[in-house]
């Protein structure tokens, strides 16, 4: 006896119940669409006898799926899909294979799904994504072509082209992707979005001239398209002179003066090219128009911040709030930073308190507590931090580190050590806590703790350059294990070759080992990169020992002008000159 409908309806009902939790009220249109799709699928259902073997495989597969045994479930569903040629079983096998991360099984199941239901958009989307991720662009092409054709029939092919490059994001062969997107766009030359997609693909493939040509084609078809204009401006920044870029924006804005997003892009370009006054003119034009878009007002404020025009920044941020910007917490956070920058700490504290939710909540409260502590209310600030709710280990660690930072203001090193040690009892493997306690242990002379924490940090984070540097530098300062210190600091340089403080450590260890010329080379390089007072102290000491005392004094003087109270610098000067004052 044949059970064509009985089997598939039984299987489909069981699978659907497992995959979808029932809702209280379903959307009528969605139900209609599901019913229509089911009617279409019924036409593709095979004649299949419900045998004991088929039922057994199905029950084993479904039970394995419920218990999380995905490999067993996948094996059974693949077997069922092949034997019954039921498209829904093929789809189910494809979903399980994708979930397990088995690419071979996913290709096998999805190929069968496409074969059984060649008009299924979902099947072809899945197959296209699989082939792209596996690097088989030739195999992905026919599925992408079919998808674009179906989108054209629905009138949404433009949106499909705008999203096309997202599909290829993880594929490293950008040249091949550019070629593929060109091929896909060929039948759609009258659609501006197709040229936009080609331009994006060319840009990612570093084919900047081709990107420019395609974007210009897009603008020919849709001259007032702001997104395309902004992208053309960015491409011109790479391919042409600043004046040509500025001229393009001026010409475009002369034709489309209401193109606010483009004006923002132009102002940003002017700031990048150090034409701040011209940028302010463009931003003032936007403000004079009294735009009602809070996004525009926020962008104006952020650009004004880059030019240190804090008055414009403040007005723009407040206007964004008035216009109902979607993320008021972000605006309050930015406003608070401006108040801090302009020494209005009470207003900054009030603004930080206005941040109520989201990722900025804890950072805002930490800044609030720090400003409170700067008024001398250290105990109150600490208590405030302790009462804040931490939703994860990262937030908990940041609150502990913030409390330690507040205590640094009073140089309460033992208390800082206690706070960090208590934190490490709760979070024993948190890198920042280990690093901070190691630095404080150094100040307290607890060198065994310093070494233990830094070695554990290196074990947890073998690419942490600062851990190697801190341990090596500690040995150098104590004139212990200098060969090992050199090895540790060289490892730090290997991991962070541009870091001037690590370069300073390398110069310092060479000096301590008696290699003055090598030490001087690295210290000069570090100081040229970052004229920090402590680097100046080290460089000046090596020059002094070499007999270049006037050069040493000049370097110390310049450092004292910037930081007259730096302990390391003052100690070095006093030790070598027997006075804290330079003649």
TAZI-V382329 format. One record per residue. N is the residue number from 1. D_FIRST is the distance of its C-alpha to the first C-alpha in whole Angstrom. Layout:
BEGIN
n->N d_first->D_FIRST
n->N d_first->D_FIRST
END
This chain:
BEGIN
n->1 d_first->0
n->2 d_first->4
n->3 d_first->7
n->4 d_first->10
n->5 d_first->12
n->6 d_first->11
n->7 d_first->12
n->8 d_first->15
n->9 d_first->16
n->10 d_first->16
n->11 d_first->18
n->12 d_first->20
n->13 d_first->21
n->14 d_first->22
n->15 d_first->24
n->16 d_first->26
n->17 d_first->27
n->18 d_first->28
n->19 d_first->30
n->20 d_first->32
n->21 d_first->34
n->22 d_first->34
n->23 d_first->37
n->24 d_first->39
n->25 d_first->39
n->26 d_first->37
n->27 d_first->38
n->28 d_first->37
n->29 d_first->37
n->30 d_first->35
n->31 d_first->32
n->32 d_first->32
n->33 d_first->32
n->34 d_first->29
n->35 d_first->27
n->36 d_first->28
n->37 d_first->27
n->38 d_first->24
n->39 d_first->23
n->40 d_first->24
n->41 d_first->22
n->42 d_first->19
n->43 d_first->20
n->44 d_first->20
n->45 d_first->16
n->46 d_first->14
n->47 d_first->11
n->48 d_first->9
n->49 d_first->7
n->50 d_first->9
n->51 d_first->10
n->52 d_first->13
n->53 d_first->15
n->54 d_first->15
n->55 d_first->15
n->56 d_first->18
n->57 d_first->20
n->58 d_first->19
n->59 d_first->21
n->60 d_first->24
n->61 d_first->25
n->62 d_first->25
n->63 d_first->27
n->64 d_first->29
n->65 d_first->30
n->66 d_first->31
n->67 d_first->33
n->68 d_first->35
n->69 d_first->33
n->70 d_first->33
n->71 d_first->33
n->72 d_first->30
n->73 d_first->28
n->74 d_first->29
n->75 d_first->27
n->76 d_first->24
n->77 d_first->23
n->78 d_first->25
n->79 d_first->22
n->80 d_first->19
n->81 d_first->21
n->82 d_first->21
n->83 d_first->17
n->84 d_first->16
n->85 d_first->18
n->86 d_first->18
n->87 d_first->22
n->88 d_first->22
n->89 d_first->22
n->90 d_first->24
n->91 d_first->26
n->92 d_first->26
n->93 d_first->27
n->94 d_first->30
n->95 d_first->31
n->96 d_first->31
n->97 d_first->33
n->98 d_first->35
n->99 d_first->36
n->100 d_first->37
n->101 d_first->39
n->102 d_first->37
n->103 d_first->38
n->104 d_first->36
n->105 d_first->32
n->106 d_first->33
n->107 d_first->34
n->108 d_first->31
n->109 d_first->28
n->110 d_first->30
n->111 d_first->30
n->112 d_first->26
n->113 d_first->27
n->114 d_first->29
n->115 d_first->27
n->116 d_first->24
n->117 d_first->26
n->118 d_first->29
n->119 d_first->31
n->120 d_first->31
n->121 d_first->34
n->122 d_first->33
n->123 d_first->32
n->124 d_first->35
n->125 d_first->37
n->126 d_first->36
n->127 d_first->36
n->128 d_first->39
n->129 d_first->41
n->130 d_first->39
n->131 d_first->41
n->132 d_first->44
n->133 d_first->44
n->134 d_first->43
n->135 d_first->46
n->136 d_first->44
n->137 d_first->45
n->138 d_first->44
n->139 d_first->41
n->140 d_first->41
n->141 d_first->43
n->142 d_first->40
n->143 d_first->38
n->144 d_first->42
n->145 d_first->42
n->146 d_first->39
n->147 d_first->40
n->148 d_first->43
n->149 d_first->42
n->150 d_first->39
n->151 d_first->42
n->152 d_first->44
n->153 d_first->42
n->154 d_first->42
n->155 d_first->46
n->156 d_first->46
n->157 d_first->47
n->158 d_first->50
n->159 d_first->49
n->160 d_first->47
n->161 d_first->50
n->162 d_first->52
n->163 d_first->49
n->164 d_first->48
n->165 d_first->51
n->166 d_first->50
n->167 d_first->47
n->168 d_first->49
n->169 d_first->51
n->170 d_first->50
n->171 d_first->50
n->172 d_first->54
n->173 d_first->54
n->174 d_first->55
n->175 d_first->57
n->176 d_first->53
n->177 d_first->52
n->178 d_first->55
n->179 d_first->54
n->180 d_first->50
n->181 d_first->51
n->182 d_first->54
n->183 d_first->51
n->184 d_first->48
n->185 d_first->51
n->186 d_first->52
n->187 d_first->50
n->188 d_first->52
n->189 d_first->55
n->190 d_first->56
n->191 d_first->55
n->192 d_first->57
n->193 d_first->55
n->194 d_first->54
n->195 d_first->57
n->196 d_first->57
n->197 d_first->54
n->198 d_first->56
n->199 d_first->59
n->200 d_first->58
n->201 d_first->56
n->202 d_first->59
n->203 d_first->61
n->204 d_first->59
n->205 d_first->60
n->206 d_first->63
n->207 d_first->64
n->208 d_first->66
n->209 d_first->67
n->210 d_first->64
n->211 d_first->63
n->212 d_first->66
n->213 d_first->65
n->214 d_first->62
n->215 d_first->63
n->216 d_first->66
n->217 d_first->63
n->218 d_first->61
n->219 d_first->64
n->220 d_first->65
n->221 d_first->62
n->222 d_first->62
n->223 d_first->66
n->224 d_first->66
n->225 d_first->63
n->226 d_first->65
n->227 d_first->62
n->228 d_first->63
n->229 d_first->67
n->230 d_first->67
n->231 d_first->65
n->232 d_first->67
n->233 d_first->70
n->234 d_first->68
n->235 d_first->68
n->236 d_first->71
n->237 d_first->73
n->238 d_first->71
n->239 d_first->72
n->240 d_first->76
n->241 d_first->79
n->242 d_first->79
n->243 d_first->81
n->244 d_first->78
n->245 d_first->76
n->246 d_first->78
n->247 d_first->79
n->248 d_first->75
n->249 d_first->75
n->250 d_first->78
n->251 d_first->77
n->252 d_first->73
n->253 d_first->75
n->254 d_first->78
n->255 d_first->75
n->256 d_first->72
n->257 d_first->75
n->258 d_first->72
n->259 d_first->70
n->260 d_first->71
n->261 d_first->68
n->262 d_first->70
n->263 d_first->73
n->264 d_first->72
n->265 d_first->71
n->266 d_first->74
n->267 d_first->76
n->268 d_first->74
n->269 d_first->75
n->270 d_first->79
n->271 d_first->79
n->272 d_first->77
n->273 d_first->80
n->274 d_first->83
n->275 d_first->84
n->276 d_first->83
n->277 d_first->86
n->278 d_first->84
n->279 d_first->81
n->280 d_first->82
n->281 d_first->83
n->282 d_first->79
n->283 d_first->78
n->284 d_first->81
n->285 d_first->80
n->286 d_first->77
n->287 d_first->78
n->288 d_first->81
n->289 d_first->78
n->290 d_first->76
n->291 d_first->73
n->292 d_first->70
n->293 d_first->68
n->294 d_first->68
n->295 d_first->67
n->296 d_first->69
n->297 d_first->72
n->298 d_first->70
n->299 d_first->71
n->300 d_first->74
n->301 d_first->75
n->302 d_first->73
n->303 d_first->75
n->304 d_first->79
n->305 d_first->78
n->306 d_first->78
n->307 d_first->81
n->308 d_first->83
n->309 d_first->83
n->310 d_first->82
n->311 d_first->84
n->312 d_first->81
n->313 d_first->79
n->314 d_first->79
n->315 d_first->79
n->316 d_first->76
n->317 d_first->74
n->318 d_first->76
n->319 d_first->75
n->320 d_first->71
n->321 d_first->71
n->322 d_first->72
n->323 d_first->70
n->324 d_first->67
n->325 d_first->66
n->326 d_first->62
n->327 d_first->64
n->328 d_first->67
n->329 d_first->67
n->330 d_first->67
n->331 d_first->70
n->332 d_first->72
n->333 d_first->72
n->334 d_first->73
n->335 d_first->76
n->336 d_first->77
n->337 d_first->77
n->338 d_first->79
n->339 d_first->82
n->340 d_first->82
n->341 d_first->83
n->342 d_first->86
n->343 d_first->87
n->344 d_first->86
n->345 d_first->84
n->346 d_first->84
n->347 d_first->82
n->348 d_first->80
n->349 d_first->79
n->350 d_first->78
n->351 d_first->76
n->352 d_first->74
n->353 d_first->74
n->354 d_first->72
n->355 d_first->69
n->356 d_first->67
n->357 d_first->63
n->358 d_first->61
n->359 d_first->62
n->360 d_first->66
n->361 d_first->67
n->362 d_first->68
n->363 d_first->70
n->364 d_first->71
n->365 d_first->72
n->366 d_first->74
n->367 d_first->76
n->368 d_first->77
n->369 d_first->78
n->370 d_first->80
n->371 d_first->82
n->372 d_first->83
n->373 d_first->84
n->374 d_first->86
n->375 d_first->88
n->376 d_first->89
n->377 d_first->86
n->378 d_first->84
n->379 d_first->83
n->380 d_first->82
n->381 d_first->80
n->382 d_first->79
n->383 d_first->78
n->384 d_first->76
n->385 d_first->74
n->386 d_first->73
n->387 d_first->72
n->388 d_first->69
n->389 d_first->65
n->390 d_first->64
n->391 d_first->60
n->392 d_first->60
n->393 d_first->62
n->394 d_first->63
n->395 d_first->65
n->396 d_first->66
n->397 d_first->68
n->398 d_first->69
n->399 d_first->71
n->400 d_first->72
n->401 d_first->73
n->402 d_first->75
n->403 d_first->77
n->404 d_first->78
n->405 d_first->79
n->406 d_first->81
n->407 d_first->83
n->408 d_first->84
n->409 d_first->86
n->410 d_first->88
n->411 d_first->88
n->412 d_first->87
n->413 d_first->85
n->414 d_first->85
n->415 d_first->83
n->416 d_first->81
n->417 d_first->80
n->418 d_first->79
n->419 d_first->77
n->420 d_first->75
n->421 d_first->75
n->422 d_first->73
n->423 d_first->71
n->424 d_first->70
n->425 d_first->69
n->426 d_first->67
n->427 d_first->66
n->428 d_first->67
n->429 d_first->65
n->430 d_first->66
n->431 d_first->68
n->432 d_first->70
n->433 d_first->71
n->434 d_first->72
n->435 d_first->74
n->436 d_first->76
n->437 d_first->77
n->438 d_first->78
n->439 d_first->80
n->440 d_first->82
n->441 d_first->82
n->442 d_first->84
n->443 d_first->87
n->444 d_first->87
n->445 d_first->88
n->446 d_first->84
n->447 d_first->84
n->448 d_first->81
n->449 d_first->79
n->450 d_first->79
n->451 d_first->78
n->452 d_first->76
n->453 d_first->74
n->454 d_first->74
n->455 d_first->73
n->456 d_first->70
n->457 d_first->69
n->458 d_first->70
n->459 d_first->67
n->460 d_first->65
n->461 d_first->66
n->462 d_first->67
n->463 d_first->67
n->464 d_first->70
n->465 d_first->73
n->466 d_first->75
n->467 d_first->74
n->468 d_first->76
n->469 d_first->78
n->470 d_first->79
n->471 d_first->79
n->472 d_first->81
n->473 d_first->84
n->474 d_first->84
n->475 d_first->85
n->476 d_first->88
n->477 d_first->89
n->478 d_first->90
n->479 d_first->91
n->480 d_first->89
n->481 d_first->86
n->482 d_first->87
n->483 d_first->85
n->484 d_first->82
n->485 d_first->83
n->486 d_first->83
n->487 d_first->80
n->488 d_first->78
n->489 d_first->80
n->490 d_first->79
n->491 d_first->75
n->492 d_first->76
n->493 d_first->77
n->494 d_first->74
n->495 d_first->72
n->496 d_first->74
n->497 d_first->76
n->498 d_first->77
n->499 d_first->78
n->500 d_first->82
n->501 d_first->82
n->502 d_first->81
n->503 d_first->83
n->504 d_first->86
n->505 d_first->85
n->506 d_first->85
n->507 d_first->88
n->508 d_first->89
n->509 d_first->88
n->510 d_first->90
n->511 d_first->93
n->512 d_first->93
n->513 d_first->92
n->514 d_first->96
n->515 d_first->94
n->516 d_first->96
n->517 d_first->95
n->518 d_first->91
n->519 d_first->91
n->520 d_first->93
n->521 d_first->91
n->522 d_first->88
n->523 d_first->90
n->524 d_first->91
n->525 d_first->87
n->526 d_first->86
n->527 d_first->89
n->528 d_first->89
n->529 d_first->85
n->530 d_first->86
n->531 d_first->89
n->532 d_first->88
n->533 d_first->91
n->534 d_first->90
n->535 d_first->90
n->536 d_first->93
n->537 d_first->94
n->538 d_first->93
n->539 d_first->94
n->540 d_first->98
n->541 d_first->98
n->542 d_first->97
n->543 d_first->100
n->544 d_first->102
n->545 d_first->102
n->546 d_first->103
n->547 d_first->106
n->548 d_first->104
n->549 d_first->105
n->550 d_first->106
n->551 d_first->102
n->552 d_first->101
n->553 d_first->103
n->554 d_first->102
n->555 d_first->98
n->556 d_first->99
n->557 d_first->101
n->558 d_first->98
n->559 d_first->95
n->560 d_first->97
n->561 d_first->98
n->562 d_first->94
n->563 d_first->94
n->564 d_first->97
n->565 d_first->96
n->566 d_first->93
n->567 d_first->94
n->568 d_first->93
n->569 d_first->95
n->570 d_first->98
n->571 d_first->98
n->572 d_first->98
n->573 d_first->101
n->574 d_first->103
n->575 d_first->103
n->576 d_first->104
n->577 d_first->107
n->578 d_first->108
n->579 d_first->107
n->580 d_first->104
n->581 d_first->106
n->582 d_first->107
n->583 d_first->110
END
